[in-house]
Amino acid sequence: MNTASGALAKAKAGASQPSENTTKRKRGIFQKELQHMMYGFGDDPNPLPETVALVEDIVVEYVTDFAHKAQEIGSKRGKLSVEDFLYLVRKDPPKLNRCKELLSMQEELKQARKAFDVDEEKLAASLD
Amino acid sequence: MNRYESFRRSGFQKATMKRLLTSVTGSQKISMPMTIVMSGIAKMFVGELIETARIVMAERNESGPIRPCHIREAYRRLKLEGKVPKRTVPRLFR
């Protein structure tokens, strides 16, 4: 039976997983962002602290299990890559589409920054 | 408008997510695309949790802030739908 304290104790133990670092997880690493997120998705403007704590525990467990699975997939090819993450959501169209959108936005921003840097250099060169 | 603003702007801190991913995967180098993708997926998962919790509350004719029992029921339902990754290594000392 899942309880908030039980899940937190498990996360802090860490040693139950073979390849994990045994680092203790501080409480509330996502607390502030989660409060805004939960409100945005339909909770009260001020979510209950115990609810936020439980959601954080669940999210950390979700990310942990997700990353482990991605690692299992990636290990067959050697290094872990973004492709392994995308493979895991291949059957979840909303998530997959969102990932593709985020990746293409990030690429666009990267290109825009690079173009900006190049222009700055040209400008500096022409002024010398 | 306020709720929509929170919905759009909220997100996991890149640094924190990267730190979590690094500690979970051990020595793997975690790239920025990986962090961004994981944050996006996690945010959508939170959305599924909260929306399902609200459905649970409506079924029970309850109102007000979401309580942990609603989240637990929502989590249970999401697991049944296969939306939660299953651990291939069983958790010991649960």
Backbone of each chain as ProteinMPNN parsed JSONL, in Angstrom:
{"seq_chain_A": "MNTASGALAKAKAGASQPSENTTKRKRGIFQKELQHMMYGFGDDPNPLPETVALVEDIVVEYVTDFAHKAQEIGSKRGKLSVEDFLYLVRKDPPKLNRCKELLSMQEELKQARKAFDVDEEKLAASLD", "coords_chain_A": {"N_chain_A": [[0.869, -1.205, 0.0], [0.669, 2.078, -0.973], [2.171, 4.717, 0.705], [2.79, 8.137, 1.549], [5.016, 8.602, 3.228], [6.19, 6.136, 3.142], [6.935, 5.858, 0.484], [8.765, 7.907, 0.314], [10.725, 7.066, 2.077], [11.622, 4.863, 0.711], [12.693, 6.067, -1.554], [14.76, 7.445, -0.413], [16.294, 5.401, 0.551], [17.451, 4.143, -1.703], [19.441, 2.156, -2.069], [18.174, -0.14, -2.812], [18.125, -0.432, -5.48], [20.292, -1.722, -7.945], [22.247, -0.245, -9.62], [22.191, 2.359, -8.685], [23.161, 5.585, -7.303], [23.697, 6.003, -3.825], [22.387, 8.379, -2.904], [20.811, 10.64, -0.715], [17.54, 11.843, -1.037], [16.462, 15.133, -0.979], [13.688, 16.602, 0.731], [10.914, 17.955, -1.041], [11.984, 18.849, -3.561], [10.806, 19.578, -5.883], [8.822, 21.153, -5.082], [7.876, 23.904, -5.232], [7.431, 24.333, -7.986], [5.638, 22.306, -8.522], [3.365, 23.102, -7.115], [2.367, 25.259, -8.639], [1.959, 23.9, -11.012], [0.044, 21.957, -10.355], [-2.137, 23.537, -9.687], [-2.531, 24.721, -12.183], [-3.419, 22.498, -13.618], [-5.835, 21.928, -12.456], [-6.178, 21.808, -9.697], [-6.778, 23.29, -6.412], [-6.061, 26.836, -5.916], [-4.247, 26.989, -3.818], [-2.725, 24.222, -3.25], [-3.022, 21.341, -1.074], [-0.401, 20.75, 1.267], [0.304, 18.094, 1.906], [-0.697, 16.759, -0.267], [0.829, 17.786, -2.377], [3.308, 16.818, -1.59], [2.905, 14.066, -1.857], [2.41, 13.871, -4.63], [4.888, 14.71, -5.54], [6.525, 12.575, -4.643], [5.46, 10.522, -6.202], [6.039, 11.466, -8.777], [8.839, 11.523, -8.753], [9.352, 8.809, -8.474], [8.216, 7.975, -10.865], [9.841, 9.25, -12.826], [12.252, 8.055, -12.147], [11.77, 5.264, -12.639], [11.139, 5.436, -15.326], [13.516, 6.451, -16.459], [15.247, 4.357, -15.834], [14.171, 2.302, -17.41], [14.623, 3.415, -19.932], [17.35, 3.371, -19.907], [17.808, 0.637, -19.92], [16.964, 0.015, -22.484], [18.695, 1.633, -23.939], [21.148, 0.561, -23.297], [21.523, -1.565, -24.93], [22.423, -0.468, -27.223], [24.547, 0.883, -26.388], [25.342, 3.882, -25.479], [23.132, 6.004, -23.539], [20.392, 7.644, -25.048], [18.367, 10.366, -26.396], [16.554, 9.176, -28.071], [15.898, 6.784, -26.844], [14.219, 7.603, -24.806], [12.115, 8.603, -26.326], [11.257, 6.303, -27.548], [10.011, 4.971, -25.448], [7.628, 6.361, -25.119], [6.255, 5.844, -27.367], [3.745, 4.723, -27.779], [2.016, 6.519, -26.807], [0.439, 8.923, -28.023], [-0.16, 11.791, -27.388], [1.967, 12.445, -25.607], [4.221, 11.763, -27.11], [4.008, 13.487, -29.325], [4.228, 15.935, -28.035], [6.848, 15.764, -27.078], [8.272, 15.757, -29.495], [7.611, 18.291, -30.399], [8.783, 19.893, -28.378], [11.48, 19.235, -28.777], [11.954, 20.168, -31.384], [11.516, 22.866, -31.024], [13.601, 23.466, -29.285], [15.772, 22.977, -30.92], [15.367, 24.941, -32.867], [15.714, 27.256, -31.301], [18.382, 26.91, -30.63], [19.634, 27.164, -33.135], [18.917, 29.786, -33.722], [20.275, 31.169, -31.725], [22.891, 30.581, -32.44], [23.091, 31.838, -34.948], [22.833, 34.445, -34.093], [25.184, 34.761, -32.586], [27.111, 34.512, -34.611], [26.515, 36.741, -36.185], [27.171, 38.754, -34.378], [29.937, 38.438, -34.223], [30.701, 39.07, -36.851], [29.971, 41.723, -36.927], [31.627, 42.82, -34.996], [34.111, 42.332, -36.217], [33.927, 43.918, -38.504], [34.077, 46.398, -37.454], [36.613, 46.818, -36.593]], "CA_chain_A": [[0.0, 0.0, 0.0], [1.507, 3.266, -1.113], [1.966, 5.881, 1.586], [3.765, 9.185, 1.229], [6.264, 8.412, 3.979], [6.806, 4.894, 2.68], [7.587, 6.115, -0.802], [9.906, 8.778, 0.562], [11.765, 6.24, 2.698], [12.19, 4.031, -0.36], [13.531, 6.894, -2.426], [15.963, 7.795, 0.334], [17.125, 4.205, 0.697], [18.267, 4.101, -2.919], [20.283, 0.971, -2.2], [17.423, -1.282, -3.311], [18.417, -0.556, -6.904], [21.713, -2.086, -8.076], [23.216, 0.693, -10.175], [21.886, 3.726, -8.244], [23.927, 6.203, -6.23], [22.902, 6.008, -2.597], [22.238, 9.758, -2.429], [19.522, 10.876, -0.075], [16.794, 12.862, -1.758], [15.902, 16.133, -0.073], [12.245, 16.792, 0.588], [10.407, 19.15, -1.721], [12.862, 19.385, -4.6], [9.97, 20.117, -6.95], [7.616, 21.61, -4.404], [7.317, 25.173, -5.724], [6.914, 24.206, -9.359], [4.472, 21.429, -8.496], [2.179, 23.837, -6.661], [1.827, 25.983, -9.797], [1.53, 22.922, -12.0], [-1.191, 21.32, -9.909], [-3.188, 24.535, -9.856], [-2.779, 24.838, -13.616], [-4.122, 21.322, -14.112], [-7.181, 21.824, -11.911], [-6.282, 21.774, -8.238], [-7.02, 24.571, -5.77], [-4.927, 27.762, -6.015], [-3.258, 26.58, -2.809], [-2.876, 22.782, -3.02], [-2.633, 20.879, 0.246], [1.009, 20.346, 1.299], [0.477, 16.631, 1.865], [-0.961, 16.312, -1.636], [2.011, 18.138, -3.169], [4.384, 15.893, -1.215], [2.621, 12.767, -2.46], [2.62, 13.981, -6.074], [6.337, 14.73, -5.765], [7.033, 11.211, -4.5], [5.033, 9.746, -7.359], [6.76, 11.94, -9.954], [10.23, 11.066, -8.655], [9.332, 7.385, -8.79], [7.917, 7.866, -12.294], [11.049, 9.622, -13.571], [13.258, 7.034, -11.865], [11.466, 4.043, -13.375], [11.209, 5.77, -16.738], [14.926, 6.557, -16.845], [15.819, 3.006, -15.773], [13.743, 1.577, -18.606], [15.333, 3.996, -21.074], [18.716, 2.891, -19.806], [17.816, -0.762, -20.36], [16.885, 0.034, -23.94], [19.901, 2.268, -24.46], [22.348, -0.247, -23.046], [21.738, -2.477, -26.061], [23.131, 0.259, -28.255], [25.7, 1.515, -25.768], [25.03, 5.072, -24.691], [21.737, 6.428, -23.392], [20.125, 8.79, -25.913], [16.984, 10.863, -26.379], [15.739, 8.216, -28.807], [15.403, 5.777, -25.903], [13.075, 8.208, -24.129], [11.008, 8.696, -27.278], [10.754, 4.954, -27.77], [9.14, 4.584, -24.341], [6.308, 6.986, -25.226], [5.799, 5.683, -28.754], [2.335, 4.343, -27.836], [1.251, 7.565, -26.126], [0.555, 10.006, -29.005], [-0.004, 13.149, -26.872], [3.299, 12.663, -25.046], [5.197, 11.689, -28.185], [3.934, 14.719, -30.097], [4.761, 17.017, -27.209], [8.313, 15.632, -27.073], [8.784, 16.201, -30.796], [7.446, 19.744, -30.416], [9.806, 20.478, -27.51], [12.802, 19.045, -29.377], [12.133, 21.032, -32.542], [11.642, 24.232, -30.477], [14.94, 23.606, -28.731], [16.677, 23.057, -32.064], [15.176, 26.265, -33.456], [16.356, 28.236, -30.425], [19.828, 26.73, -30.748], [20.054, 27.745, -34.407], [18.758, 31.238, -33.626], [21.383, 31.69, -30.913], [24.128, 30.468, -33.217], [23.057, 32.895, -35.957], [23.073, 35.692, -33.372], [26.609, 34.833, -32.256], [27.866, 34.74, -35.839], [26.314, 38.147, -36.565], [27.94, 39.585, -33.441], [31.359, 38.365, -34.61], [30.885, 39.815, -38.106], [29.85, 43.131, -36.582], [32.856, 43.188, -34.299], [35.196, 42.304, -37.196], [33.799, 45.028, -39.447], [34.337, 47.666, -36.755], [38.038, 46.948, -36.278]], "C_chain_A": [[0.889, 1.232, 0.0], [1.192, 4.304, -0.052], [3.058, 6.881, 1.282], [5.082, 8.915, 1.941], [6.974, 7.16, 3.51], [7.572, 5.122, 1.401], [8.831, 6.956, -0.595], [11.059, 7.968, 1.151], [12.436, 5.38, 1.636], [13.144, 4.846, -1.206], [14.83, 7.225, -1.717], [16.876, 6.591, 0.454], [18.022, 4.05, -0.506], [18.972, 2.786, -3.126], [19.516, -0.231, -2.712], [17.645, -1.476, -4.801], [19.905, -0.794, -7.099], [22.605, -0.949, -8.542], [23.009, 2.13, -9.702], [22.928, 4.241, -7.278], [23.077, 6.202, -4.986], [22.827, 7.427, -2.046], [20.858, 9.921, -1.82], [18.825, 11.98, -0.847], [16.203, 13.841, -0.753], [14.393, 16.22, -0.313], [11.947, 18.014, -0.255], [11.306, 19.72, -2.786], [12.049, 20.007, -5.73], [8.77, 20.873, -6.39], [7.013, 22.861, -5.04], [6.711, 25.019, -7.104], [5.656, 23.348, -9.369], [3.221, 22.164, -8.059], [1.539, 24.578, -7.832], [1.246, 25.024, -10.803], [0.185, 22.318, -11.62], [-2.365, 22.282, -10.024], [-3.546, 24.65, -11.33], [-3.597, 23.685, -14.168], [-5.475, 21.112, -13.435], [-7.297, 21.777, -10.403], [-6.61, 23.179, -7.721], [-5.832, 25.509, -5.982], [-3.844, 27.474, -4.974], [-3.432, 25.101, -2.507], [-2.417, 22.405, -1.609], [-1.18, 20.402, 0.245], [1.196, 18.837, 1.217], [0.21, 16.078, 0.471], [0.247, 16.585, -2.531], [3.139, 17.152, -2.882], [4.17, 14.529, -1.866], [2.864, 12.8, -3.966], [4.117, 13.993, -6.381], [6.928, 13.329, -5.667], [6.701, 10.377, -5.728], [5.824, 10.157, -8.593], [8.204, 11.464, -9.925], [10.311, 9.582, -8.981], [9.106, 7.174, -10.282], [9.164, 8.148, -13.126], [12.125, 8.553, -13.39], [13.006, 5.781, -12.695], [11.577, 4.255, -14.874], [12.659, 5.779, -17.216], [15.607, 5.188, -16.818], [15.456, 2.21, -17.012], [14.484, 2.087, -19.834], [16.771, 3.498, -21.094], [18.824, 1.449, -20.281], [17.805, -0.836, -21.872], [18.191, 0.55, -24.524], [21.125, 1.395, -24.32], [22.604, -1.211, -24.19], [22.527, -1.8, -27.159], [24.373, 0.945, -27.703], [25.268, 2.689, -24.915], [23.524, 5.309, -24.606], [21.505, 7.635, -24.306], [18.661, 9.194, -25.821], [16.054, 9.865, -27.05], [15.132, 7.171, -27.883], [14.192, 6.3, -25.148], [11.87, 8.232, -25.063], [10.401, 7.324, -27.539], [9.743, 4.565, -26.692], [7.758, 5.225, -24.409], [5.692, 6.789, -26.601], [4.309, 5.366, -28.831], [1.441, 5.381, -27.168], [1.312, 8.809, -26.999], [0.663, 11.406, -28.404], [1.406, 13.412, -26.349], [4.346, 12.681, -26.158], [5.207, 12.983, -28.992], [4.511, 15.893, -29.328], [6.28, 16.969, -27.199], [8.905, 16.141, -28.376], [8.715, 17.718, -30.893], [8.544, 20.414, -29.586], [11.187, 20.388, -28.156], [12.991, 19.982, -30.56], [12.235, 22.488, -32.101], [13.052, 24.473, -29.992], [15.961, 23.749, -29.848], [16.608, 24.432, -32.711], [15.877, 27.333, -32.629], [17.871, 28.159, -30.537], [20.34, 27.392, -32.016], [19.988, 29.265, -34.339], [19.899, 31.848, -32.82], [22.681, 31.658, -31.687], [24.205, 31.582, -34.252], [23.364, 34.238, -35.304], [24.555, 35.852, -33.058], [27.441, 35.158, -33.482], [27.744, 36.199, -36.257], [27.133, 39.068, -35.68], [29.406, 39.627, -33.846], [31.608, 39.195, -35.846], [30.884, 41.308, -37.815], [31.142, 43.626, -35.92], [34.03, 43.281, -35.272], [35.147, 43.524, -38.093], [34.121, 46.355, -38.785], [35.83, 47.886, -36.488], [38.791, 47.768, -37.314]], "O_chain_A": [[1.748, 1.399, 0.865], [0.042, 4.727, 0.07], [4.133, 6.511, 0.809], [6.147, 8.989, 1.327], [8.204, 7.109, 3.478], [8.699, 4.655, 1.238], [9.845, 6.74, -1.259], [12.217, 8.155, 0.779], [13.652, 5.188, 1.65], [14.244, 4.405, -1.539], [15.887, 7.281, -2.347], [18.098, 6.736, 0.459], [19.228, 3.847, -0.36], [19.095, 2.334, -4.264], [20.126, -1.255, -3.021], [17.387, -2.555, -5.334], [20.714, -0.117, -6.464], [23.637, -0.699, -7.919], [23.603, 3.044, -10.274], [23.519, 3.47, -6.522], [21.861, 6.38, -5.067], [23.154, 7.668, -0.885], [19.867, 9.407, -2.339], [19.461, 12.948, -1.263], [15.533, 13.444, 0.2], [13.901, 15.948, -1.408], [12.669, 19.008, -0.182], [11.402, 20.94, -2.925], [12.549, 20.867, -6.455], [7.827, 21.193, -7.114], [5.823, 22.902, -5.351], [5.614, 25.511, -7.369], [4.719, 23.615, -10.122], [2.132, 21.892, -8.565], [0.321, 24.537, -8.006], [0.189, 25.273, -11.383], [-0.704, 22.183, -12.46], [-3.462, 21.884, -10.416], [-4.724, 24.673, -11.689], [-4.389, 23.876, -15.091], [-6.2, 20.191, -13.811], [-8.407, 21.713, -9.874], [-6.707, 24.131, -8.496], [-4.714, 25.044, -6.203], [-2.659, 27.694, -5.228], [-4.196, 24.742, -1.611], [-1.548, 23.055, -1.027], [-0.766, 19.716, -0.688], [2.112, 18.348, 0.555], [0.796, 15.074, 0.064], [0.643, 15.741, -3.335], [3.837, 16.704, -3.792], [5.111, 13.91, -2.363], [3.454, 11.873, -4.521], [4.568, 13.376, -7.346], [7.738, 12.935, -6.506], [7.536, 9.626, -6.232], [6.238, 9.301, -9.376], [8.74, 11.046, -10.951], [11.225, 9.143, -9.68], [9.725, 6.304, -10.894], [9.505, 7.378, -14.024], [12.819, 8.188, -14.338], [13.906, 5.289, -13.374], [12.044, 3.382, -15.605], [12.989, 5.189, -18.245], [16.442, 4.89, -17.671], [16.299, 1.53, -17.598], [14.922, 1.303, -20.675], [17.339, 3.237, -22.155], [19.786, 1.072, -20.95], [18.526, -1.629, -22.476], [18.727, -0.016, -25.476], [22.044, 1.475, -25.135], [23.738, -1.635, -24.413], [23.217, -2.458, -27.938], [25.158, 1.52, -28.456], [24.873, 2.516, -23.762], [22.754, 4.881, -25.466], [22.327, 8.551, -24.339], [17.831, 8.482, -25.256], [14.9, 9.72, -26.649], [14.005, 6.721, -28.093], [13.251, 5.555, -24.876], [10.75, 7.924, -24.657], [9.191, 7.192, -27.728], [8.741, 3.912, -26.981], [6.809, 4.701, -23.825], [4.733, 7.469, -26.966], [3.662, 5.694, -29.826], [0.246, 5.149, -26.984], [2.149, 9.679, -26.756], [1.51, 12.175, -28.86], [1.98, 14.47, -26.61], [5.251, 13.514, -26.15], [6.27, 13.517, -29.308], [5.198, 16.743, -29.895], [6.935, 18.006, -27.299], [9.904, 16.86, -28.379], [9.635, 18.359, -31.401], [9.161, 21.381, -30.031], [11.971, 21.336, -28.097], [14.074, 20.541, -30.731], [12.954, 23.271, -32.721], [13.639, 25.527, -30.238], [16.9, 24.538, -29.745], [17.63, 25.022, -33.061], [16.55, 28.209, -33.173], [18.562, 29.177, -30.541], [21.351, 28.094, -31.993], [20.881, 29.955, -34.831], [20.428, 32.903, -33.172], [23.483, 32.589, -31.608], [25.254, 32.204, -34.421], [24.065, 35.07, -35.879], [25.122, 36.93, -33.236], [28.362, 35.972, -33.419], [28.732, 36.828, -36.637], [27.72, 40.04, -36.154], [30.044, 40.68, -33.825], [32.588, 39.938, -35.915], [31.68, 42.065, -38.372], [31.664, 44.693, -36.242], [34.849, 44.194, -35.173], [36.182, 44.107, -38.416], [34.407, 47.337, -39.471], [36.257, 49.003, -36.195], [39.999, 47.965, -37.185]]}, "seq_chain_B": "MNRYESFRRSGFQKATMKRLLTSVTGSQKISMPMTIVMSGIAKMFVGELIETARIVMAERNESGPIRPCHIREAYRRLKLEGKVPKRTVPRLFR", "coords_chain_B": {"N_chain_B": [[-7.957, 33.17, -16.206], [-5.655, 33.204, -14.819], [-5.272, 30.545, -13.969], [-4.803, 29.323, -16.4], [-2.463, 30.615, -17.084], [-0.744, 29.586, -15.125], [-0.794, 26.921, -15.901], [0.458, 27.045, -18.433], [2.96, 28.213, -17.863], [4.163, 26.751, -15.827], [6.666, 24.385, -14.835], [9.206, 21.848, -14.6], [12.273, 22.559, -12.994], [15.159, 22.771, -14.963], [17.751, 22.197, -14.046], [17.311, 20.781, -11.656], [15.91, 18.536, -12.585], [17.82, 17.453, -14.258], [19.763, 16.777, -12.405], [18.428, 14.809, -10.957], [18.014, 12.852, -12.957], [20.665, 12.229, -13.546], [21.534, 11.121, -11.121], [19.927, 8.898, -11.009], [20.637, 7.381, -13.245], [23.266, 6.845, -12.85], [26.418, 6.844, -14.107], [25.853, 7.995, -16.525], [25.947, 10.444, -19.097], [23.815, 13.125, -19.12], [21.979, 14.683, -21.522], [20.924, 17.983, -22.691], [18.58, 17.861, -24.402], [17.497, 15.404, -23.417], [16.846, 16.075, -20.79], [14.955, 18.068, -21.241], [12.96, 16.646, -22.609], [12.248, 14.704, -20.701], [11.262, 16.353, -18.663], [9.039, 17.419, -19.949], [7.477, 15.117, -20.389], [7.067, 14.315, -17.745], [5.602, 16.465, -16.77], [3.223, 16.222, -18.236], [2.387, 13.826, -17.192], [1.837, 14.556, -14.529], [-0.352, 16.145, -15.09], [-2.164, 14.176, -15.966], [-2.49, 12.792, -13.564], [-3.641, 14.765, -11.844], [-5.984, 15.475, -13.255], [-7.32, 13.005, -13.32], [-7.614, 12.646, -10.565], [-9.438, 14.674, -9.986], [-11.634, 13.678, -11.357], [-12.159, 11.429, -9.802], [-12.901, 12.731, -7.436], [-15.244, 13.978, -8.291], [-16.842, 11.773, -8.733], [-17.171, 10.944, -6.152], [-18.593, 12.986, -5.164], [-17.224, 15.105, -3.907], [-15.606, 18.155, -2.84], [-13.337, 21.01, -3.079], [-9.808, 21.393, -2.169], [-7.53, 19.024, -3.671], [-7.076, 15.849, -2.197], [-4.667, 13.594, -0.639], [-5.751, 10.949, -0.768], [-7.305, 10.99, -3.045], [-5.387, 11.325, -5.008], [-4.005, 8.951, -4.698], [-5.877, 7.074, -5.527], [-6.225, 7.926, -8.135], [-3.667, 7.432, -9.117], [-3.627, 4.661, -8.888], [-5.555, 4.011, -10.826], [-4.327, 4.98, -13.154], [-2.175, 3.28, -13.283], [-3.481, 0.877, -13.853], [-4.329, 1.505, -16.389], [-2.004, 1.319, -17.699], [-0.299, 3.483, -17.837], [1.796, 4.025, -16.306], [5.216, 3.457, -15.865], [6.371, 0.155, -15.435], [8.188, -1.422, -12.857], [10.985, -3.256, -13.677], [12.873, -4.406, -12.12], [12.1, -5.692, -9.089], [10.871, -3.824, -6.305], [12.564, -3.965, -3.289], [12.012, -4.507, 0.218], [9.642, -3.095, 0.647]], "CA_chain_B": [[-6.711, 33.431, -16.95], [-4.581, 32.859, -13.899], [-5.038, 29.102, -13.99], [-4.193, 29.001, -17.685], [-1.089, 31.094, -17.007], [0.002, 28.591, -14.351], [-0.698, 25.731, -16.731], [1.431, 27.255, -19.49], [4.294, 28.59, -17.429], [4.771, 25.861, -14.836], [7.528, 23.356, -15.398], [10.268, 21.417, -13.702], [13.562, 23.209, -13.181], [16.037, 21.908, -15.756], [18.886, 21.758, -13.242], [16.873, 19.752, -10.715], [15.581, 17.323, -13.334], [19.066, 16.868, -14.738], [20.413, 16.162, -11.255], [17.687, 13.584, -10.645], [18.316, 11.869, -14.004], [22.053, 11.795, -13.396], [21.671, 10.244, -9.956], [19.205, 7.656, -11.277], [21.297, 6.562, -14.253], [24.658, 6.579, -12.495], [27.49, 7.612, -14.731], [25.476, 8.447, -17.853], [25.86, 11.881, -19.33], [22.44, 13.502, -19.448], [22.019, 15.838, -22.412], [19.83, 18.936, -22.533], [17.339, 17.29, -24.967], [16.934, 14.394, -22.525], [16.24, 16.765, -19.647], [13.756, 18.753, -21.715], [11.949, 15.635, -22.922], [11.77, 14.096, -19.449], [10.44, 17.345, -17.969], [7.764, 17.497, -20.649], [6.717, 13.904, -20.108], [6.667, 14.333, -16.335], [4.536, 17.455, -16.601], [1.98, 15.645, -18.744], [1.974, 12.803, -16.228], [1.19, 15.272, -13.428], [-1.664, 16.516, -15.6], [-3.03, 12.999, -15.922], [-2.773, 12.52, -12.152], [-4.557, 15.761, -11.284], [-7.289, 15.365, -13.909], [-7.962, 11.779, -12.835], [-8.003, 12.884, -9.177], [-10.663, 15.476, -10.023], [-12.708, 12.767, -11.751], [-12.451, 10.642, -8.602], [-13.628, 13.597, -6.507], [-16.597, 14.179, -8.812], [-17.587, 10.542, -8.496], [-17.491, 10.855, -4.718], [-19.292, 14.22, -4.79], [-16.413, 15.875, -2.96], [-15.093, 19.393, -3.421], [-12.227, 21.598, -2.346], [-8.487, 20.98, -2.666], [-7.343, 17.587, -3.864], [-6.437, 15.228, -1.033], [-3.819, 12.455, -1.03], [-6.5, 9.733, -1.106], [-7.725, 11.111, -4.437], [-4.197, 11.102, -5.83], [-3.672, 7.524, -4.66], [-6.843, 6.376, -6.373], [-5.893, 8.302, -9.513], [-2.441, 6.704, -9.446], [-4.004, 3.261, -9.08], [-6.236, 3.884, -12.115], [-3.356, 5.185, -14.233], [-1.384, 2.052, -13.383], [-4.313, -0.1, -14.544], [-4.365, 1.874, -17.802], [-0.688, 1.119, -18.289], [0.355, 4.759, -18.097], [2.908, 4.174, -15.367], [6.204, 2.431, -16.178], [6.451, -0.89, -14.427], [9.553, -1.732, -12.481], [11.407, -4.593, -14.068], [13.513, -4.942, -10.917], [11.111, -5.485, -8.026], [11.311, -3.055, -5.153], [12.72, -4.747, -2.06], [11.753, -3.824, 1.484], [8.575, -2.103, 0.445]], "C_chain_B": [[-5.511, 33.004, -16.126], [-4.234, 31.371, -13.945], [-4.348, 28.714, -15.297], [-2.733, 29.419, -17.693], [-0.223, 30.079, -16.262], [0.223, 27.334, -15.167], [0.401, 25.879, -17.77], [2.836, 27.406, -18.94], [4.958, 27.59, -16.496], [5.617, 24.806, -15.538], [8.585, 22.979, -14.383], [11.553, 22.154, -14.027], [14.512, 22.264, -13.914], [17.157, 21.339, -14.892], [18.492, 20.622, -12.308], [16.588, 18.444, -11.428], [16.857, 16.63, -13.806], [19.787, 16.137, -13.602], [19.737, 14.84, -10.918], [18.024, 12.499, -11.666], [19.739, 11.34, -13.856], [22.191, 10.818, -12.243], [20.986, 8.907, -10.206], [19.97, 6.761, -12.239], [22.755, 6.29, -13.937], [25.593, 7.46, -13.27], [27.098, 8.208, -16.075], [25.491, 9.956, -17.953], [24.437, 12.208, -19.797], [22.459, 14.774, -20.281], [20.833, 16.762, -22.148], [18.538, 18.408, -23.167], [16.696, 16.249, -24.06], [16.207, 15.048, -21.362], [14.933, 17.412, -20.063], [12.628, 17.753, -21.958], [11.373, 15.035, -21.643], [10.877, 15.06, -18.685], [9.066, 17.452, -18.616], [6.878, 16.305, -20.351], [6.207, 13.911, -18.675], [5.536, 15.316, -16.108], [3.203, 16.893, -17.091], [1.464, 14.568, -17.805], [1.291, 13.441, -15.019], [-0.216, 15.682, -13.846], [-2.633, 15.356, -15.539], [-3.433, 12.675, -14.489], [-3.843, 13.462, -11.615], [-5.944, 15.642, -11.908], [-8.035, 14.131, -13.425], [-8.431, 11.959, -11.382], [-9.296, 13.691, -9.108], [-11.854, 14.625, -10.427], [-13.144, 11.932, -10.55], [-13.284, 11.466, -7.621], [-15.064, 13.806, -6.963], [-17.448, 12.951, -8.571], [-18.018, 10.43, -7.043], [-18.237, 12.082, -4.223], [-18.537, 15.018, -3.741], [-15.888, 17.124, -3.647], [-13.93, 19.903, -2.595], [-10.903, 21.142, -2.9], [-8.381, 19.463, -2.757], [-6.594, 17.014, -2.664], [-5.626, 14.019, -1.481], [-4.607, 11.21, -1.418], [-6.98, 9.782, -2.549], [-6.564, 10.82, -5.377], [-3.87, 9.612, -5.868], [-4.618, 6.731, -5.552], [-6.554, 6.671, -7.841], [-4.669, 7.524, -9.988], [-2.759, 5.246, -9.725], [-4.653, 3.072, -10.451], [-5.264, 4.045, -13.282], [-2.498, 3.94, -14.414], [-2.166, 0.992, -14.145], [-4.371, 0.2, -16.038], [-3.012, 1.692, -18.477], [0.068, 2.403, -18.545], [1.537, 4.997, -17.166], [3.921, 3.091, -15.672], [6.313, 1.417, -15.05], [7.905, -1.187, -14.139], [9.897, -3.141, -12.941], [12.194, -5.237, -12.941], [12.552, -4.685, -9.762], [11.709, -4.699, -6.867], [11.417, -3.964, -3.935], [12.349, -3.886, -0.865], [10.689, -2.771, 1.342], [7.837, -1.886, 1.77]], "O_chain_B": [[-4.505, 32.518, -16.643], [-3.064, 30.991, -13.958], [-3.434, 27.89, -15.308], [-1.87, 28.714, -18.217], [0.881, 29.751, -16.696], [1.304, 26.746, -15.131], [1.19, 24.957, -17.976], [3.786, 26.82, -19.46], [6.183, 27.574, -16.38], [5.333, 24.393, -16.662], [8.827, 23.709, -13.422], [11.885, 22.351, -15.195], [14.655, 21.102, -13.536], [17.481, 20.155, -14.984], [19.214, 19.634, -12.17], [16.966, 17.372, -10.953], [16.972, 15.405, -13.766], [20.34, 15.053, -13.785], [20.414, 13.854, -10.624], [18.289, 11.356, -11.291], [19.984, 10.145, -14.021], [22.881, 9.805, -12.361], [21.418, 7.886, -9.671], [19.968, 5.539, -12.092], [23.42, 5.572, -14.683], [25.576, 8.682, -13.121], [27.921, 8.866, -16.713], [25.101, 10.661, -17.022], [23.938, 11.624, -20.759], [22.9, 15.822, -19.811], [19.87, 16.387, -21.479], [17.484, 18.492, -22.536], [15.472, 16.211, -23.942], [15.106, 14.642, -20.991], [13.931, 17.329, -19.354], [11.485, 17.984, -21.562], [10.159, 14.878, -21.516], [9.86, 14.656, -18.122], [8.052, 17.563, -17.926], [5.683, 16.451, -20.093], [5.057, 13.558, -18.416], [4.613, 15.039, -15.342], [2.174, 17.068, -16.438], [0.255, 14.409, -17.635], [0.282, 12.929, -14.536], [-1.158, 15.583, -13.061], [-3.779, 15.513, -15.118], [-4.583, 12.323, -14.228], [-4.824, 13.027, -11.011], [-6.955, 15.697, -11.208], [-9.234, 14.19, -13.152], [-9.505, 11.487, -11.009], [-10.154, 13.421, -8.267], [-12.958, 14.811, -9.914], [-14.336, 11.749, -10.307], [-14.251, 10.967, -7.046], [-15.99, 13.814, -6.152], [-18.63, 13.059, -8.244], [-19.084, 9.895, -6.735], [-18.491, 12.222, -3.027], [-19.132, 15.545, -2.801], [-15.74, 17.162, -4.868], [-13.573, 19.33, -1.565], [-10.855, 20.564, -3.985], [-9.045, 18.726, -2.027], [-5.625, 17.595, -2.177], [-5.856, 13.477, -2.562], [-4.182, 10.476, -2.31], [-7.058, 8.748, -3.213], [-6.727, 10.16, -6.403], [-3.507, 9.07, -6.912], [-4.191, 5.815, -6.255], [-6.628, 5.781, -8.687], [-4.634, 7.022, -11.112], [-2.235, 4.657, -10.67], [-4.355, 2.11, -11.159], [-5.364, 3.332, -14.281], [-2.135, 3.579, -15.533], [-1.605, 0.285, -14.983], [-4.452, -0.713, -16.86], [-2.887, 1.886, -19.686], [0.978, 2.432, -19.374], [2.194, 6.036, -17.23], [3.557, 1.917, -15.738], [6.343, 1.771, -13.871], [8.746, -1.206, -15.038], [9.188, -4.098, -12.632], [12.198, -6.46, -12.803], [12.227, -3.529, -9.495], [12.87, -4.874, -6.498], [10.46, -4.657, -3.591], [12.376, -2.658, -0.948], [10.827, -1.666, 1.866], [6.899, -1.091, 1.832]]}, "name": "protein", "num_of_chains": 2, "seq": "MNTASGALAKAKAGASQPSENTTKRKRGIFQKELQHMMYGFGDDPNPLPETVALVEDIVVEYVTDFAHKAQEIGSKRGKLSVEDFLYLVRKDPPKLNRCKELLSMQEELKQARKAFDVDEEKLAASLDMNRYESFRRSGFQKATMKRLLTSVTGSQKISMPMTIVMSGIAKMFVGELIETARIVMAERNESGPIRPCHIREAYRRLKLEGKVPKRTVPRLFR"}
